[in-house]
Amino acid sequence: MKKFDVIVVGAGPSGMMAAISAAQKGCKVALIDKNKKVGKKLLMTGGGRCNVTNSRSVEEILSNVPGNGRFLYSAFSQFSNQNIIEFFENTGVKLKEEDHGRMFPTTDKSKTIVDALFNKILSLHISYFPNQTVTQLLLDNAAVTGVSTISDDFFAPNIILSTGGRAYPSTGSTGDGYRLAKSARHSISHLYATESALISNETFILDKALQGISLREVSLSVLNAKGKTVVSHQHDLLFTHFGLSGPAALRCSSFINQLLAKEEPFVTVKLDQFPNKSTSQLKHELSLLTTSDKSIKNALSALTQERMLIFILQKAEISSELPVRILTEKQIEKLVDLFKNLSIKIAQTFPIEKSFVTGGGVRLKEINPKTMESKLTAGLFLTGELLDINGYTGGYNITCAFVTGWVAGFHSAENID
């Protein structure tokens, strides 16, 4: 009979940290995963470099978790992003900080992080069972007693579900955890794609007029049906053959999906290429450029990339080859408006299966925020993306995964007499 103190289901960042946390408290721990190797999705993060956490304050980190970040205050008071940094440095992994507080291994390889976690698992003598799909929770009188896989039964008074959401199912995140949680009487909120690229049917997108253009530190705002700004993000943006990608677009996606869920036919986003300049400032700068005999295209070339400038001039119905000095005040105002308020209709985002993160999940009112233990089923803990928590790109989701995993592991160990 396979008996343990704690069984962790899922060997992603949350599950591995949960197993490590429980084992460090002296528990006999089993880590069960459906994949052949641990950390399959983790290897893909940060473009294969693994944005392992973020260095900013807890307050700032949780402000970057729009999906119920406040729920995590108690968890972060026990194990924070600084503890994550210390954990990896203590395992011999050197980290470096990049823009917006993002932390990466100095090797620029996700494998460095996965190897550090797995080596720690081996050193703590955690029993690892790969290629095992958990089919059901074993329950008795509203308490867990173990799990069943296709080939075996495993028994423990504490089960930690760290199975992930439904994003990138090729990595094993096929929604198993939701089914298992439901069997323990939990309810699941509406699931939707977050950190997802935006799809647009605008003519200039379909024509690929701006495909490949990358803009630095622009502002992208999501507007509701009344034209009111729901959220704005200042970050990098990429025009693609299908629409918009890059951090600014990804950060807007969850809000767009929530608006589309209200059966709006499309959602409008507004692009401001000069978010740090007021309309009057930009108008003044453009006016100063209109005193030469240069063509409009050459005189305004420093403002933005050539294809973008030509696109803006075409939208304003201004010939790029005319001398810049003939621009009227009204034309300058039109250009300023297009630079600061370019509207783009978004039809949809990529589906959950092709998105980075799943929004929605196990309802948080059913979870103890201090321990990550179920309020409905004794001994059952839930962590990471399985919960109704989601953050922006920038190391925030993985930070939440590590934090909830560590807290669940720590408190599951405290349940052992």
Secondary structure, DSSP 8 states (H G I E B T S, - for coil): -EE-SEEEE--SHHHHHHHHHHHHTT--EEEE-SSSSS-TTGGGGGGGT---EE-S-HHHHHHT-TBTGGGGHHHHHHS-HHHHHHHHHHTT--EEE-GGGEEEETT--HHHHHHHHHHHHHHTT-EEE-S--EEEEEESSSBEEEEEESS-EEE-SEEEE----SSSGGGT-SSHHHHHHHHTT--B---EEES--EE---HHHHTTSSTT-EEEEEEEEEE-TTS-EEEEEEEEEEE-SSEEESHHHHHHHHHHHHHHTTT-S-EEEEEES-TTS-HHHHHHHHHHGGGSSSBHHHHTTTTS-HHHHHHHHHHTT--TTSBGGG--HHHHHHHHHHHH-EEEEE-EE--GGGSSEEE--B-GGGB-TTT-BBSSSBTEEE-GGGBS-B--TTTHHHHHHHHHHHHHHHHHHHT--
